[in-house]
Amino acid sequence: MTCHVPLRGVRYALPLALVTVLLAGCSGAADDPGEAEKRDASASASPDPGGSTGAGPSPEDSLVPDPARLPKTRAEARDLIGRVIAGPDSFGPGVVKRSPYESDPATWPVLGEDCVWQQRKPAYSVLATLTRSFELPAEEGKGPVRLGAVVTVHRTREDAAWEMAESIEESMRCPTQQLREGELIGSMVAAALLGGESRQTTSEDSLSETGQYRSSELGGPHHYSWQQAQTLQFTVAVTGKGAKGRTEREIDDLVVQAQAAMLVRLESAVEKQS
């Protein structure tokens, strides 16, 4: 079953706690410089601050930032991304860079109305964004695992929260999505957790999707895993695309490890020093 909640229209009037309940009955969808994350924050998006955290903890409860360490310019945002974004070692042993390794900083992925991912100019709300691509190479009996990581710095916390809402809307709007030519994902199951829910204490909001990945090169269906988290004005996301002989647990562990590494680096980069 699929369903659609028009989050664009209500401008985040629905708190994520309610969206989580709606997602429980829905399947929808979305690494690499043309995919890895879903983000089309509106140019003037400013959701209600109270709605972005619902019953979860405020940033003061979880992470106390130093205002002087929060980026205010594009240059400062790019510098922070360079210190936070995952490298091959963030996923664990054996993971290597793919080519092209980094996305064009002047673009970011947007899911079109036709459910095809495209590269467009970042929204006004975005100070800087970067996607990196990785691979766990093929070995005997196992195909290559394609991995992606992204960090986006928005102008405000509200802009980052709106990106999270857009991601939920996209997953329900497009049950099947084309990542690039010859790559599709579908049969998606999505979930959202606020900070403090189900021991989710690493970010203010967290989204995850799992589903099936099909590729003209690697066949399928294979396991697909995506996670995105938002803290303050930042979002970080990781994607894993499976292959023959790779287990769901193997893909999920790679995604979770890299996501955790970036969140730790982010906290270290902006927290107030005692």
Secondary structure, DSSP 8 states (H G I E B T S, - for coil): ------HHHHTT-S-HHHHHHHHTT-------TTTS------TT----HHHHHTTS--HHHH--B-GGGS--SHHHHHHHHHHHS--GGGT-TT-EEEEEEE--TT-EEEE-TTSBEEEE---TTEEEEEEEEEEE--BTTB--EEEEEEEEEESSHHHHHHHHHHHHHHHHH-SSEEEETTEEEEEEEEEEEETTGGG--SSSEEEEEEEEEEETTTEEEEEEEEEEEEETTEEEEEEEE--TT--HHHHHHHHHHHHHHHHHHHHHHHB---
